[in-house]
Amino acid sequence: MPAQIQMILLVLCLVLQRSSIGAPAEVATKPEASRGAQAALTVVTNFEGASANVLALDPDTQTIRITPGGKVERGWPCWWYLRLKGIDVARPLVVQVIANTSVGSSEGGAKHQKLGADWSLPARAAISTNGVAWGQTPFGERRGNEMSYRIQPEAPSLWLAWGPPFTLSDAWSFARDAVRDHSCAKYFMLARSLGNRPVPVLQVSEGDLPASRRPVVWVMARQHAWEVGGTWVGFGFAEWLLSEDKRAARLRSQAEVFVVPVMDGDRVVTGDGGKESIPRDHNEDWSATAHYPEVAAVQQRILASVKENRMALLIDLHNPNAKARDCQLWVTPTNYLSALAAHNQERFIRAAIREIEAPMPIAGQLIWDGPGKEDRWQTAWHSLTCPWVYEHANPQTVALTLEVPWNAPASTTSGYRSVGQGLGRAIELYLCETLP
């Protein structure tokens, strides 16, 4: 065979062999797969609520380095949530989280201070083998703006997050399941978000008492999208309300209750923080010209209840700072309230202190939330949730914020739900019984 023909055949064989293996770049990014013994270690963030920017991935040491992936203009970038695949369960897994301390801008254009690293770095992260049931990692090791979580993996695929996730899809499943299992419950779409996402609300009442004689109660969560503990508290409250507990049955028979698991549906879906987003966040949007359809829809329903003299109580659920270990009640100074509202606010405070017990009881010191002395808040304070409610509702109406610790040993799904059950008992005590 002539030498030229031999050379041509050799080149063709090399080309065919290369195409059957694949591009060298793919092999280099998946070293585990090239050995054929273990799938490549991979970070997945293309699902609802996920948020993480991958800074480094070392399959040899099974170490992943990330930072929260939220956009600053869509709120504090402290929420992170990811899935890991291709984990070698025979070796430790190390997840290093670098706090995102980016600077944002307020509605007026003034620069905020840098976001403190504490907000991004829980002492223990949430972990799951199926994305449904959530536990906690061992305590992380903090070094400045970084937290390292060293995990002995139980499965080749794990979900990890800042806290136990609860997505907008979960909210719809929660509402549908409640209606399926309980004849006293129904759900409807509160509004479509600016992102055209339907936001659900659960409505509960039972018995023959006419609606005109029932006090109206609203329990809302996630006006700040990243504050997931509030949703789990609302979930626990709804579980209790729909249970066979005699006090829950009495509340259902006497009141009309609305539960909104997720107010900021858009940012919950996209994995953004929500708080202090541009042009403002949901909690700062309670004005005559609300920017967010969800806020406007709750306002309209509250005003309808006010016309019927039925608006009794609104509880806005949030998370506090990283150092909090007890629940905190934010209350309105009495000089901004009617005499009856001030009296009723005190009654509810006593009920909450009695019923919300360990492991996360109500802190002994209340947070009195007035407008303060800053020029901005002289006007903006009146567009916060609770001040707006007091300024537009009936003389007997009470509106408070309940903040639930997110960085405490009991900041788990069961711990949050326990607080929600206590909240339910407090509402029943306040509305249906006479306090001593």
Residue, then its C-alpha position, 0 to 999 in steps of 0.5 A: m500500500p502506498a505511503q500516502i494512502q496509509m497516512i490518509l487511513l491513519v488520520l481517518c481512524l484518529v478522527l473517528q476515535r476522537s469523535s466517539i470519546g467526546a470533546p476533551a473539555e467535557v472529560a476535563t470538567k467531569p473527572e469522576a465520570s472519566r474513571g467510570a466509577q463515580a458520577a461527576l460532582t455537580v451543582v444544580t440550581n435550575f429549580e424553583g427557589a434555588s440560589a447560588n453562585v459557584l465560586a469553586l468546585d474541587p471533586d478531589t477533596q469534594t469541596i464546593r465553594i459558593t456565595p448567595g446568588g440573589k440580585v441586590e436590586r431584588g433584596w438582601p442577597c443572603w438566601w442560598y439553596l442548591r442541589l448536589k449530585g454525584i456525591d461520593v458517600a464514602r468521603p466527607l463533603v465540604v460546602q463553603v459559603i462566602a457571605n454576599t455583602s453587596v451594597g444596595s440602594s433604597e427607593g430614594g437612592a441613598k446607599h445602604q450599609k453593606l449587608g452583614a455577613d451573619w445574614s448569609l451564614p446560619a450556624r447549621a444549614a438545612i439539608s435533605t436527601n429528597g428535597v422534601a424532609w429537612g434536617q440540619t447539618p452539623f455546626g459549621e466552622r465560621r471564619g470571617n465572612e465564610m462558613s464551612y459545613r463539613i458533612q458525612p453524606e448519606a446519599p449521592s444527591l443532597w439538597l442544602a439551603w440557608g433554611p428549610p425551603f418552602t416555595l410558591s409551589d409548596a404553598w399551592s400544594f399546602a392549600r390544595d391538600a387542606v381543601r381536599d382533607h377538610s370541608c371547612a377550608k377553601y382556597f383562592m388566588l389572592a392575586r397574580s404577582l408582577g411576574n404573573r404568578p398566582v399567589p394562594v390564600l387559604q380561608v377557614s371557617e366552620g359552622d352556622l354562625p353568619a359571616s357578618r358576626r365573625p371576626v376576621v383574622w389574617v396571618m401572612a408570611r414572606q413579605h420578605a422572600w428569604e424569611v422562610g421561617g415565617t412560612w413554616v410558622g404559618f404552616g404550623f398555625a394552619e395545621w393546628l387550625l384544621s386539627e381536631d383540637k377543641r380550641a382550634a374547632r372553637l376558633r373555626s366556629q367563631a372566626e373567619v381566618f385567612v392564611v397567606p403562606v407566601m406574599d412575595g411569590d416572585r422572589v421566592v421563586t427566583g431565590d432572591g431576598g426580597k427585603e429592601s428590594i427596588p423600588r421597595d419591598h412588600n412590607e413597605d408597600w402598604s399605601a394607597t398606591a401599592h406597587y405589588p398586586e398581592v399587597a393591594a389584594v389584602q388591603q382591599r379585603i381588609l377594607a371590605s371587612v372594615k366596612e362590616n366592622r369585622m376586622a379583628l387581627l393581622i399577624d405578619l410573620h418574619n425572621p429577626n437577626a441572627k442572634a435572636r433565640d426567642c420570638q420577638l413581638w413588634v408592636t405599635p406605640t400606644n400613642y398611635l392607637s385608639a384606646l380600644a386598640a391599645h387595650n386589645q394589643e395588650r390583651f393579645i400580647r399577654a395571650a401570645i406570651r402565655e401560649i407561645e412556649a419553649p423552645m422559642p417563647i416570646a422574648g420578655q422585651l417587646i419591640w416598640d416600632g414607631p417612626g423614630k427620628e429619621d426624616r425618611w421614616q416620618t412618611a415611610w413608617h405609615s406605609l408599613t403593614c401594621p401602621w397602615v392596618y391601624e390607620h384604616a381598620n376598625p377601633q378594635t383591630v390589632a396588627l402585630t409582627l411576630e419574628v421567629p428565630w432562624n439561627a437557633p437550635a429549634s429553627t427547624t420545620s418542627g420548631y417553627r410549626s410548634v410556634g405556629q401551634g402556639l400562635g393558634r392557641a394565642i389567637e383563640l385565647y384572645l378572640c374566644e376567651t376572657l383573659p384574667 
